[in-house]
Amino acid sequence: MAALRSTKGLVALVTGGASGLGKGTAEVLAKAGARVAILDLPQSKGAEVAKEIGAIFTPASVTNEDEIKAAFAKVQSEYGRLDALVNCAGIAYAFKLYSVQKKKHVDFEKIRQTMDVNVLGTFNVIRHGVALMGEHEKDANGQRGVVINTASVAAFDGQTGQSAYSASKGAIVGSWT
Ligand SMILES: NC(=O)c1ccc[n+]([C@@H]2O[C@H](COP(=O)([O-])OP(=O)(O)OC[C@H]3O[C@@H](n4cnc5c(N)ncnc54)[C@H](O)[C@@H]3O)[C@@H](O)[C@H]2O)c1
């Protein structure tokens, strides 16, 4: 918890914040005194979770340019700045690209969606998030904010049925350099 003391008063946006890892991250940040925005799909439990932890809910799909713009505009109008962006939104479909037994290809849309949400969605959110961070002065360490992305061990060691998911997480690992 020592490191989290420095989050008091900071503004953090967590994508995928309505469930799982994102929800846990949003809760910890709120408890540590951060002002939190939960970004998740409109049909998610984002509003409920936000109410519980005293955050705001910014409903949006990470893949939708206009919705992401509107989400950051809400963060700007409610909190006036952004210090931390945590990307947890992600999807994981298990499928083989082709079943020899069934003589059937997987629906191409499932591959597209995996890349769309996990890779393009992450980049879409980052490019708007850093624009907001760029509006404030650098801190004593020369930083304007922090972006944290979520990959997976599957990026290095995927299981059968995870080829598209593993590739999408490999893209996230590659983007950290
Ligand atoms: N659960 C695991 O074992 C595990 C392991 C390694 C990595 N991860 C990664 O951690 C992250 C969180 O996983 P989780 O297990 O908490 O998943 P989860 O399904 O509990 O939560 C993911 C959240 O992302 C949201 N989401 C999905 N598509 C979205 C979109 N287009 N726009 C906005 N929000 C969207 C969902 O509504 C959901 O609330 C994912 O990136 C996942 O790939 C999970």
The ligand as a Tripos MOL2 file, in Angstrom:
@<TRIPOS>MOLECULE
LIG
   44    48     1     0     0
SMALL
NO_CHARGES

@<TRIPOS>ATOM
      1 N1         -9.0100  -13.3640  -16.2490 N.am      1 LIG1
      2 C1         -7.8040  -13.8110  -16.5210 C.2       1 LIG1
      3 O1         -7.4040  -14.9330  -16.1600 O.2       1 LIG1
      4 C2         -6.8370  -12.9380  -17.2820 C.ar      1 LIG1
      5 C3         -5.5060  -13.3620  -17.4320 C.ar      1 LIG1
      6 C4         -4.6130  -12.5580  -18.1100 C.ar      1 LIG1
      7 C5         -5.0250  -11.3590  -18.6530 C.ar      1 LIG1
      8 N2         -6.3200  -10.9670  -18.5240 N.ar      1 LIG1
      9 C6         -6.6980   -9.7010  -19.1330 C.3       1 LIG1
     10 O2         -7.1280   -8.8360  -18.0880 O.3       1 LIG1
     11 C7         -8.1250   -7.9560  -18.5900 C.3       1 LIG1
     12 C8         -9.3610   -8.0560  -17.7180 C.3       1 LIG1
     13 O3         -9.8090   -9.3930  -17.7140 O.3       1 LIG1
     14 P1        -10.9650   -9.8980  -16.7420 P.3       1 LIG1
     15 O4        -10.7400  -11.3230  -16.5130 O.co2     1 LIG1
     16 O5        -11.0610   -8.9700  -15.5870 O.co2     1 LIG1
     17 O6        -12.2150   -9.7680  -17.7290 O.3       1 LIG1
     18 P2        -13.7410   -9.3860  -17.4540 P.3       1 LIG1
     19 O7        -14.5010   -9.9960  -18.5820 O.co2     1 LIG1
     20 O8        -14.1470   -9.6720  -16.0560 O.co2     1 LIG1
     21 O9        -13.7180   -7.7950  -17.6370 O.3       1 LIG1
     22 C9        -13.4920   -7.2040  -18.8810 C.3       1 LIG1
     23 C10       -14.3230   -5.9430  -18.9590 C.3       1 LIG1
     24 O10       -14.0580   -5.3390  -20.2250 O.3       1 LIG1
     25 C11       -15.2800   -4.8340  -20.7120 C.3       1 LIG1
     26 N3        -15.2470   -4.7060  -22.1640 N.ar      1 LIG1
     27 C12       -15.2600   -5.6960  -23.0980 C.ar      1 LIG1
     28 N4        -15.2810   -5.1660  -24.3230 N.ar      1 LIG1
     29 C13       -15.2700   -3.8170  -24.1570 C.ar      1 LIG1
     30 C14       -15.3030   -2.7300  -25.0550 C.ar      1 LIG1
     31 N5        -15.3630   -2.9100  -26.3850 N.pl3     1 LIG1
     32 N6        -15.2920   -1.4740  -24.5480 N.ar      1 LIG1
     33 C15       -15.2650   -1.2560  -23.2090 C.ar      1 LIG1
     34 N7        -15.2450   -2.2500  -22.3040 N.ar      1 LIG1
     35 C16       -15.2430   -3.5150  -22.7870 C.ar      1 LIG1
     36 C17       -16.3460   -5.8480  -20.2850 C.3       1 LIG1
     37 O11       -17.6460   -5.2840  -20.3090 O.3       1 LIG1
     38 C18       -15.8510   -6.2010  -18.8880 C.3       1 LIG1
     39 O12       -16.4360   -5.3700  -17.9030 O.3       1 LIG1
     40 C19        -8.3870   -8.3680  -20.0590 C.3       1 LIG1
     41 O13        -7.6310   -7.5380  -20.9060 O.3       1 LIG1
     42 C20        -7.8790   -9.7990  -20.0970 C.3       1 LIG1
     43 O14        -7.4940  -10.1680  -21.3810 O.3       1 LIG1
     44 C21        -7.2300  -11.7300  -17.8380 C.ar      1 LIG1
@<TRIPOS>BOND
     1     1     2 1
     2     2     3 2
     3     2     4 1
     4     4     5 ar
     5     4    44 ar
     6     5     6 ar
     7     6     7 ar
     8     7     8 ar
     9     8     9 1
    10     8    44 ar
    11     9    10 1
    12     9    42 1
    13    10    11 1
    14    11    12 1
    15    11    40 1
    16    12    13 1
    17    13    14 1
    18    14    15 2
    19    14    16 1
    20    14    17 1
    21    17    18 1
    22    18    19 2
    23    18    20 1
    24    18    21 1
    25    21    22 1
    26    22    23 1
    27    23    24 1
    28    23    38 1
    29    24    25 1
    30    25    26 1
    31    25    36 1
    32    26    27 ar
    33    26    35 ar
    34    27    28 ar
    35    28    29 ar
    36    29    30 ar
    37    29    35 ar
    38    30    31 1
    39    30    32 ar
    40    32    33 ar
    41    33    34 ar
    42    34    35 ar
    43    36    37 1
    44    36    38 1
    45    38    39 1
    46    40    41 1
    47    40    42 1
    48    42    43 1
@<TRIPOS>SUBSTRUCTURE
     1 LIG1         1 GROUP 0 **** ****
